[in-house]
Amino acid sequence: MLFFAVIAISPRADAQLLSPYPYCFEIINRAPWSVYGTVESKPHTSSAGVVTHHRSNFRLQSGGREQVCSSGPFYDGYRLRFVLRTLIPIFECYTVANRDVVITGREISETESVTKATCY
């Protein structure tokens, strides 16, 4: 199970969408290669006045799966930011926090491939 770590970012005050219980979902890798990425909450202001967000990094082998749980703060619609990356981000979406995210990939040519995820 992945847990979020707190990361400081530039100041910005927003209302917080929180849940009294954690929303959980699985990240499932159906791509024929390993994938790396992050799941992030919406930035929020801590009690110390510092704007932060929660981030969880993951690495999944082909066929792997990880459970992620969060109580927020969420983006509108109880969504979290989901990013796949190599050295740079290659796919990004905002997905609801209670439906599994399925990652798929295919080779386009010997030098090109596409990796994406089903987000809701």
N, C-alpha and C positions, 0 to 999 in steps of 0.2 A: 504494500500500500504506500502510495506517495503522500507526503505531507508538505505543506507550503512553508517556505522560508520567507522572512520579511526582508525586503530590499528598499532602501531609501531612494526617492526620486524627487524631482523638482516640485515645489509647493503648488497645490491647487485644492481648493475645498469643494467637495461634492457631498450630496446626501448619500448615505450608505444603505444599500439594499442587503439586509442580513437575513439569515434563516435561523430559527431557534434550534434546528437540528441539521446535521450535515447532509448535503446532497452528494450521492456517490455515483460514479459511472466507471466503465472500463475503457481503456484505450487498447484496441486490438490491432495488431500488425499483420495484415494479409499480404503485404508487399513481399516480393521474393528477396529482399535485402533488409539489413538493419536500418532503423530509423532513430533519429534524435529529435527532441523537441522540448517545449515547455507548455505548461498550463499556468495562466496568471489570473489573479483576481483584479477587480477594478481598483485603481488607486484610491486611497482614503487617508484621512488625517488621523494620526495616532493621538492618544491622550497627551503626549508630550508636544503636540503641534507639528510633528514631522509627517510629511506626506509619504506614504509607503504603499507597497502592494505585496501580495503573497505570490511567490513563484515556486513551481515545482518542475524540476527537470526530469526527463525520462530518456531511457535508451532501451529499445526493444529489438530483439533479434526477430527474424522472420518467424511468424507463428506465435510470437510472444504477446502477453497481455499484462496490463498493470491496472490496479484499481486506484482511482483518485477520489478524494472526498473533500468537500469545502462547505463552510457555513457562510462564505462571502468574505468581503462585500462583492456583490455581483454587478455585472452590467445589466441593463434593462432586460427583463424577461428571464431573470436568474441565469444569465449567461456568463461564461468564462472565456478568456482569450486563449486560443489554441494555436501553437506555432510549430511547424516542422522546419528543421534547418539542417544544413550541411555546415559550411563555414559562415554562410549567410542564410537568412530566412528564405525558404522555397515555397511555403504554403502558410496561409493564415486565415483563421475564421473565428467567429464568436459562436460558441455552441452552448446549448442548454446543459445544465449541470446534472441532469438526471437521465440522460440517454447516452448509450455507448457511442464512442467515436471509432469508426473503422477506417484504418489506413490501407490504401491500395497503391500499387505501383506497377508499371509496365515499361519495358524497353521499347523505344521508338526506332532506334537504330543502334549501331555499335557504339556510338558516342553520345547518344541522347536517351534520357528516360524521363518519365513523369511520375511524381509521387503526390498523392492528394489524400484527403480524408473526407468522410461523410460527417458533416456537422448539421445540427438542427437549430 
